[in-house]
Amino acid sequence: MGRTNWILLAFGLVACLALTLLMQQALQVRKERVADPVAGEIDKSLGSRLSGPTRWRIRDGHGAEKTGWLKLQPTVGVREDKLALDAGEIVWRRMRSGIGSLIVHCDAGFGEASAFAVPPPWEPGRPLVRLEGESAGERVAEPPPPNRPATPR
């Protein structure tokens, strides 16, 4: 075999490996989309104000209650607090009995991120609370428990 044949063989193997990795990534993204009807509804309703995909997960919160975590990527110029309230309304409507608190993490990708504790719409006395913490690792302070009124910062 000549040198040209080895080069073509190497390019073919690299192309096969790249195609395999891209297909695995596509399948993973598809699984996430199918498994997340909450994120799908938010993308459908608020998609014009988002620059990236929505991520949704449920974590253990205060005691036996679960905390919903929603990660949004707003477009430039969108008010993050208003976006968090609108997205929170959708989440609370769908997950009314599934979660006890909701945190919406807004990160436009410019290094500055915001996290909000979004109260349920049926509790009008509780304000939207901006949480402090590290944006890169999504380590933010937990929202106050639902039985105690939140204090804005």
C-alpha positions in Angstrom: 0.0 0.0 0.0 1.2 3.4 -0.8 1.3 6.4 1.4 -1.8 8.0 -0.2 -3.8 4.9 0.7 -2.8 5.1 4.4 -3.7 8.8 4.4 -7.1 8.1 3.0 -7.6 5.3 5.5 -6.7 7.6 8.4 -9.1 10.3 7.1 -11.9 7.7 6.8 -11.3 6.4 10.4 -11.3 9.9 11.8 -14.5 10.7 9.9 -16.2 7.6 11.2 -15.2 8.4 14.8 -16.5 12.0 14.4 -19.8 10.8 13.0 -20.2 8.3 15.9 -19.6 11.0 18.4 -22.1 13.4 16.7 -24.8 10.7 16.6 -24.3 10.0 20.3 -24.7 13.7 21.1 -27.8 13.9 18.9 -29.4 10.9 20.7 -28.6 12.3 24.1 -30.2 15.7 23.2 -33.3 13.9 21.8 -33.6 11.9 25.0 -33.5 15.1 27.1 -36.1 16.8 25.0 -38.5 13.8 25.2 -38.0 13.5 28.9 -38.6 17.2 29.7 -42.2 18.3 28.9 -41.8 21.3 31.2 -38.7 22.5 29.4 -40.4 21.9 26.0 -43.4 24.0 27.0 -41.2 26.8 28.2 -39.2 26.7 25.0 -42.5 26.8 23.0 -44.1 29.6 25.0 -41.0 31.8 25.7 -38.7 30.7 22.8 -38.5 34.2 21.3 -36.9 35.5 24.5 -34.5 32.6 24.9 -31.1 32.2 23.1 -30.6 28.5 24.1 -32.3 25.4 25.4 -34.1 25.3 28.7 -32.9 22.8 31.3 -35.2 21.5 34.0 -34.6 19.2 37.0 -35.9 18.5 40.5 -33.7 18.4 43.5 -34.3 17.7 47.2 -35.1 20.9 49.0 -36.3 21.8 52.5 -37.1 18.6 54.4 -39.3 16.3 52.3 -40.1 19.0 49.7 -38.5 19.1 46.3 -37.0 22.2 44.7 -37.4 22.7 41.0 -34.4 24.1 39.2 -34.9 25.8 35.8 -32.0 27.1 33.8 -32.7 29.7 31.1 -30.5 31.5 28.6 -32.2 34.8 27.9 -31.5 36.9 24.8 -29.7 40.2 25.1 -32.0 42.9 26.4 -34.6 40.7 28.1 -35.4 41.5 31.7 -34.4 38.4 33.6 -36.8 39.0 36.5 -39.8 39.3 34.2 -38.6 36.2 32.3 -38.2 34.3 35.5 -41.8 35.2 36.6 -43.2 34.1 33.2 -41.3 30.8 33.2 -42.2 30.3 36.8 -45.9 30.6 36.1 -45.6 27.8 33.5 -43.6 25.6 35.9 -46.0 26.1 38.8 -49.0 25.4 36.6 -47.5 22.1 35.4 -45.8 21.0 38.7 -48.3 22.4 41.3 -48.0 19.4 43.7 -44.6 18.1 42.5 -42.4 20.8 44.0 -42.3 23.0 47.1 -40.0 25.8 45.8 -38.7 27.0 42.4 -35.4 28.5 41.5 -34.9 30.0 38.0 -31.3 30.5 37.0 -30.8 33.0 34.1 -27.5 33.0 32.3 -27.0 34.8 29.0 -23.4 33.5 28.8 -21.6 36.8 29.4 -20.2 35.8 32.8 -23.0 37.5 34.9 -25.8 35.2 35.9 -28.9 35.7 38.1 -30.9 33.3 40.2 -34.4 33.9 41.4 -36.7 32.2 43.9 -40.0 32.3 42.2 -43.1 32.1 44.4 -46.2 30.2 43.3 -48.8 32.4 41.6 -51.4 31.5 44.2 -49.4 33.1 47.0 -49.4 36.8 45.9 -47.9 38.1 49.1 -44.5 36.4 48.4 -42.2 38.5 46.3 -39.7 37.4 43.7 -36.3 37.0 45.5 -33.0 37.5 43.8 -30.5 34.9 45.2 -26.8 35.4 45.7 -24.2 32.9 44.9 -21.8 31.4 42.3 -23.3 31.5 38.8 -20.8 29.1 37.2 -21.6 26.1 39.4 -25.2 27.0 40.0 -24.4 27.1 43.7 -26.9 29.6 45.0 -28.6 30.0 48.4 -31.7 27.9 48.8 -34.9 29.9 48.9 -36.7 30.4 52.2 -39.0 27.6 53.2 -42.6 28.0 51.9 -44.1 28.4 55.4 -42.0 31.5 56.1 -42.4 34.7 54.1 -39.5 35.6 51.9 -37.6 38.9 52.4 -36.3 40.7 49.3 -32.7 41.6 49.1 
